[in-house]
Structures are given as structure tokens and as C-alpha cells.
Amino acid sequence: MLVIVNVSPEDTPNQGVNQYEVRVNDNVLATFEHERKPNGAAQCLRDAADAIDKAHSDRVDRITAKILEATEAEGLNFTY
């Protein structure tokens, strides 16, 4: 199940910046901030999508860096 969960403290105002997590079951895919306001649901979905894209890109960058470190440690050099 894919869900967007408001994880702001309970005393956070209904309007204004709130903290969210995008989850699949219990796995957090991304976190983001969203400014709650009337009729702001569509923007919340866009913010969630952007957060997922960024989190994915960040993971790919970290994996790529680790692969390059490992290959360089073995004396291998790749150019791309």
C-alpha cells in the first residue's frame, strides 16, 4: 500500500508547513515538507512525487560512488 503520512508533531497548525513521509507498507521511500492550505492536495501529490524522484536519484548516486570506490580500490578505472 502506498501512503503519504503527515508526521508533523500533533501541535502543528492545520495550515502551514508540515512534514510528510511517502511509504510503501512500512518502508519509507522519501520525506518532504508541504505547505498545507485549502485545496492543496494536488500540490501535496506533486511534492511527494518530487521527493520520491530525489530520493531515488540520491540512492543511485550513492551506489554509483560506492561502485567506483570499490573498482578503484582494486586498481580498475572506468570512464563514462
Contact map, one row per residue, 1 for C-alpha under 8 A:
11100000000000000000001110000000000000000000000000000000000000000000000000000000
11110000000000000000011110000000000000000000000000000000000000000000000000000000
11111000000000000000011110000000000000000000000000000000000000000000000000000000
01111100000000000001111000000000000000000000000100000000000000000000000000000000
00111110000000000001111000000000000000000000000000000000000000000000000000000000
00011111000000000111100000000000000000000000000000000000000000000000000000000000
00001111100000000111100000000000000000000000000000000000000000000000000000000000
00000111110100000111000000000000000000000000000000000000000000000000000000000000
00000011111100000000000000000000000000000000000000000000000000000000000000000000
00000001111100000000000000000000000000000000000000000000000000000000000000000000
00000000111110000000000000000000000000000000000000000000000000000000000000000000
00000001111111000100000000000000000000000000000000000000000000000000000000000000
00000000001111110000000000000000000000000000000000000000000000000000000000000000
00000000000111110000000000000000000110000000000000000000000000000000000000000000
00000000000011111000000000000000001110000000000000000000000000000000000000000000
00000000000011111100000000000000011110000000000000000000000000000000000000000000
00000000000000111110000000000000111100000000000000000000000000000000000000000000
00000111000100011111000000000000111100000000000000000000000000000000000000000000
00000111000000001111100000000011110000000000000000000000000000000000000000000000
00011111000000000111110000000011110000000000000000000000000000000000000000000000
00011110000000000011111000011111000000000000000000000000000000000000000000000000
01111000000000000001111100011110000000000000000100010000000000000000000000000000
11111000000000000000111111111100000000000000000000000000000000000000000000000000
11100000000000000000011111111000000000000000000000000000000000000000000000000000
11100000000000000000001111100000000000000000000000000000000000000000000000000000
00000000000000000000001111110000000000000000000000000000000000000000000000000000
00000000000000000000001111111000000000000000000000000000000000000000000000000000
00000000000000000000111101111110000000000000000000000000000000000000000000000000
00000000000000000000111100111110000000000000000000010010000000000000000000000000
00000000000000000000111000011111000000000000000100110010000000000000000000000000
00000000000000000011110000011111100000000000000100100000000000000000000000000000
00000000000000000011100000000111110000000000001100100000000000000000000000000000
00000000000000001111000000000011111000000000001000000000000000000000000000000000
00000000000000011111000000000001111100000001001000000000000000000000000000000000
00000000000000111100000000000000111110010000000000000000000000000000000000000000
00000000000001111100000000000000011111010001000000000000000000000000000000000000
00000000000001110000000000000000001111110000000000000000000000000000000000000000
00000000000000000000000000000000000111110000000000000000000000000000000000000000
00000000000000000000000000000000000011111100000000000000000000000000000000000000
00000000000000000000000000000000001111111111000000000000000000000000000000000000
00000000000000000000000000000000000000111111100000000000000000000000000000000000
00000000000000000000000000000000000000111111110000000000000000000000000000000000
00000000000000000000000000000000000000011111111000000000000000000000000000000000
00000000000000000000000000000000010100011111111100000000000000000000000000000000
00000000000000000000000000000000000000001111111110000000000000000000000000000000
00000000000000000000000000000000000000000111111111000000000000000000000000000000
00000000000000000000000000000001110000000011111111100000000000000000000000000000
00010000000000000000010000000111000000000001111111110000000000000000000000000000
00000000000000000000000000000000000000000000111111111000000000000000000000000000
00000000000000000000000000000000000000000000011111111100000000000000000000000000
00000000000000000000000000000111000000000000001111111110000000000000000000000000
00000000000000000000010000001100000000000000000111111111000000000000000000000000
00000000000000000000000000000000000000000000000011111111100000000000000000000000
00000000000000000000000000000000000000000000000001111111110000000000000000000000
00000000000000000000000000001100000000000000000000111111111000000000000000000000
00000000000000000000000000000000000000000000000000011111111100000000000000000000
00000000000000000000000000000000000000000000000000001111111110000000000000000000
00000000000000000000000000000000000000000000000000000111111111000000000000000000
00000000000000000000000000000000000000000000000000000011111111100000000000000000
00000000000000000000000000000000000000000000000000000001111111110000000000000000
00000000000000000000000000000000000000000000000000000000111111111000000000000000
00000000000000000000000000000000000000000000000000000000011111111100000000000000
00000000000000000000000000000000000000000000000000000000001111111110000000000000
00000000000000000000000000000000000000000000000000000000000111111111000000000000
00000000000000000000000000000000000000000000000000000000000011111111100000000000
00000000000000000000000000000000000000000000000000000000000001111111110000000000
00000000000000000000000000000000000000000000000000000000000000111111111000000000
00000000000000000000000000000000000000000000000000000000000000011111111100000100
00000000000000000000000000000000000000000000000000000000000000001111111110000000
00000000000000000000000000000000000000000000000000000000000000000111111111000000
00000000000000000000000000000000000000000000000000000000000000000011111111111000
00000000000000000000000000000000000000000000000000000000000000000001111111111000
00000000000000000000000000000000000000000000000000000000000000000000111111110000
00000000000000000000000000000000000000000000000000000000000000000000011111110000
00000000000000000000000000000000000000000000000000000000000000000000001111111000
00000000000000000000000000000000000000000000000000000000000000000000001111111100
00000000000000000000000000000000000000000000000000000000000000000000001100111110
00000000000000000000000000000000000000000000000000000000000000000001000000011111
00000000000000000000000000000000000000000000000000000000000000000000000000001111
00000000000000000000000000000000000000000000000000000000000000000000000000000111
